[in-house]
Amino acid sequence: MTLTMEADGTTMEDRRRFLQSAGAGAFALALGVLPHRARGAGEGGKMKIGIVGSGNVGGALGAAWVKAGHEVMFSSLNIEHDRELAAQLGPNARAGTPREAAAFGEVLLVSVPYRALPDVGKELGELLKGKVVIDTCNPFPGRDGEIANWARERGAGLASAQLLPGARLVRAFNAIGAARMGAAHEEPGRVGMPIAGDDAQAIAAASRLVRDVGYEPVLVGGLAMGKYLMPGTPLAGEHTPEEIRRIAAGLEK
Ligand SMILES: NC(=O)c1ccc[n+]([C@@H]2O[C@H](COP(=O)([O-])OP(=O)(O)OC[C@H]3O[C@@H](n4cnc5c(N)ncnc54)[C@H](OP(=O)(O)O)[C@@H]3O)[C@@H](O)[C@H]2O)c1
């Protein structure tokens, strides 16, 4: 199938899906002009990104965004680790507490073990209100305990949204190994990144950041579809954007 790319990098197919899932009014917002500060470095703008959880995934993506020209603040439970990480990346990287990272970022990446999400939600509190949050977190009962069973039953997208109240959540970067995330820019656009969200502007901002590290974002639907964005589902692993669209079309909504 031939897909026509639009100016913002979405395809007609992405748009059709989104119109179905989120309504035309919300989508019009996504197509509208985002404030300049919310544009990705790849499109001439620099974003401020707060990272909560600077482990395998947060560390790799944060480093890739710094290389792409964004400003990043790393945070975790170990600020010394975050200071070392930032020092290796130069002046566009810094370290702070999770609350400082949340205040700093116009977009947040939350990338912690799922069992830590309730604490993150409480710790960040009002700082989450209206914030674009990219959620990489996957619930694994063996690692995360009972909350993972609850999240799997509810669906990871809707569960994360409940644990991070007020955030404009987008699920992304959930089922590709962290070690691959820093290398995607070597062949930009070859591998697709399934994303799911309900908020049009948040989807647009997250899409730019996905693209800035080398993946082609593919919107598979609203947060309810976030249940498929985790290891062990047909969307997991590396697929071309076209394959993701085909797989997603066959998934039960
Ligand atoms: N690894 C992968 O390939 C991969 C791929 C896709 C998605 N994921 C998912 O993404 C999430 C992160 O995975 P990861 O492999 O990056 O994990 P990780 O290496 O264990 O890193 C987790 C990070 O979260 C921090 N953290 C824990 N509790 C916190 C809290 N309450 N507040 C702030 N920070 C906190 C940890 O800080 P400390 O080190 O100071 O404890 C650490 O920096 C997981 O949910 C995972 O399932 C992983």
The ligand as an SDF file (V2000), in Angstrom:
LIG
                    3D

 48 52  0  0  0  0  0  0  0  0999 V2000
   14.9680   -2.4910   29.2020 N   0  0  0  0  0  0  0  0  0  0  0  0
   14.2930   -2.4910   28.0680 C   0  0  0  0  0  0  0  0  0  0  0  0
   14.8010   -2.9510   27.0250 O   0  0  0  0  0  0  0  0  0  0  0  0
   12.9020   -1.9150   28.0190 C   0  0  0  0  0  0  0  0  0  0  0  0
   12.3360   -1.6550   26.7510 C   0  0  0  0  0  0  0  0  0  0  0  0
   11.0840   -1.0590   26.6910 C   0  0  0  0  0  0  0  0  0  0  0  0
   10.3930   -0.7480   27.8580 C   0  0  0  0  0  0  0  0  0  0  0  0
   10.9440   -1.0410   29.0860 N   0  0  0  0  0  0  0  0  0  0  0  0
   10.1810   -0.6730   30.2910 C   0  0  0  0  0  0  0  0  0  0  0  0
   10.6130    0.6480   30.6400 O   0  0  0  0  0  0  0  0  0  0  0  0
   10.7260    0.7650   32.0690 C   0  0  0  0  0  0  0  0  0  0  0  0
   12.1730    1.0580   32.4330 C   0  0  0  0  0  0  0  0  0  0  0  0
   12.9830   -0.0260   32.0410 O   0  0  0  0  0  0  0  0  0  0  0  0
   14.5640    0.0000   32.2460 P   0  0  0  0  0  0  0  0  0  0  0  0
   15.0680   -1.2510   31.6590 O   0  0  0  0  0  0  0  0  0  0  0  0
   15.1000    1.3160   31.8000 O   0  0  0  0  0  0  0  0  0  0  0  0
   14.6400   -0.1050   33.8510 O   0  0  0  0  0  0  0  0  0  0  0  0
   15.9010    0.2150   34.7780 P   0  0  0  0  0  0  0  0  0  0  0  0
   17.1520    0.1410   33.9920 O   0  0  0  0  0  0  0  0  0  0  0  0
   15.7350   -0.6150   35.9900 O   0  0  0  0  0  0  0  0  0  0  0  0
   15.6800    1.7590   35.1670 O   0  0  0  0  0  0  0  0  0  0  0  0
   14.6150    2.1490   35.9750 C   0  0  0  0  0  0  0  0  0  0  0  0
   14.8770    3.5650   36.4200 C   0  0  0  0  0  0  0  0  0  0  0  0
   13.7740    3.9890   37.2070 O   0  0  0  0  0  0  0  0  0  0  0  0
   14.2880    4.6370   38.3730 C   0  0  0  0  0  0  0  0  0  0  0  0
   13.2960    4.6180   39.4210 N   0  0  0  0  0  0  0  0  0  0  0  0
   12.8030    3.5640   40.1260 C   0  0  0  0  0  0  0  0  0  0  0  0
   11.8690    3.9850   41.0070 N   0  0  0  0  0  0  0  0  0  0  0  0
   11.7640    5.3230   40.8470 C   0  0  0  0  0  0  0  0  0  0  0  0
   10.9890    6.3360   41.4610 C   0  0  0  0  0  0  0  0  0  0  0  0
   10.0930    6.0470   42.4210 N   0  0  0  0  0  0  0  0  0  0  0  0
   11.1590    7.6180   41.0640 N   0  0  0  0  0  0  0  0  0  0  0  0
   12.0630    7.9340   40.1070 C   0  0  0  0  0  0  0  0  0  0  0  0
   12.8240    7.0190   39.4740 N   0  0  0  0  0  0  0  0  0  0  0  0
   12.6780    5.7320   39.8420 C   0  0  0  0  0  0  0  0  0  0  0  0
   15.5250    3.8520   38.6920 C   0  0  0  0  0  0  0  0  0  0  0  0
   16.3310    4.6100   39.5630 O   0  0  0  0  0  0  0  0  0  0  0  0
   17.4470    3.8900   40.4900 P   0  0  0  0  0  0  0  0  0  0  0  0
   18.3840    3.1970   39.5400 O   0  0  0  0  0  0  0  0  0  0  0  0
   18.0480    5.0470   41.1920 O   0  0  0  0  0  0  0  0  0  0  0  0
   16.6930    2.9170   41.3560 O   0  0  0  0  0  0  0  0  0  0  0  0
   16.1270    3.7140   37.2900 C   0  0  0  0  0  0  0  0  0  0  0  0
   16.7850    4.9110   36.9050 O   0  0  0  0  0  0  0  0  0  0  0  0
   10.2310   -0.5470   32.6440 C   0  0  0  0  0  0  0  0  0  0  0  0
    8.8800   -0.4330   33.0130 O   0  0  0  0  0  0  0  0  0  0  0  0
   10.4270   -1.5420   31.4980 C   0  0  0  0  0  0  0  0  0  0  0  0
    9.5230   -2.6100   31.5740 O   0  0  0  0  0  0  0  0  0  0  0  0
   12.1870   -1.6150   29.1790 C   0  0  0  0  0  0  0  0  0  0  0  0
  1  2  1  0
  2  3  2  0
  2  4  1  0
  4  5  1  0
  4 48  2  0
  5  6  2  0
  6  7  1  0
  7  8  2  0
  8  9  1  0
  8 48  1  0
  9 10  1  0
  9 46  1  0
 10 11  1  0
 11 12  1  0
 11 44  1  0
 12 13  1  0
 13 14  1  0
 14 15  2  0
 14 16  1  0
 14 17  1  0
 17 18  1  0
 18 19  2  0
 18 20  1  0
 18 21  1  0
 21 22  1  0
 22 23  1  0
 23 24  1  0
 23 42  1  0
 24 25  1  0
 25 26  1  0
 25 36  1  0
 26 27  1  0
 26 35  1  0
 27 28  2  0
 28 29  1  0
 29 30  1  0
 29 35  2  0
 30 31  1  0
 30 32  2  0
 32 33  1  0
 33 34  2  0
 34 35  1  0
 36 37  1  0
 36 42  1  0
 37 38  1  0
 38 39  2  0
 38 40  1  0
 38 41  1  0
 42 43  1  0
 44 45  1  0
 44 46  1  0
 46 47  1  0
M  CHG  2   8   1  16  -1
M  END
$$$$
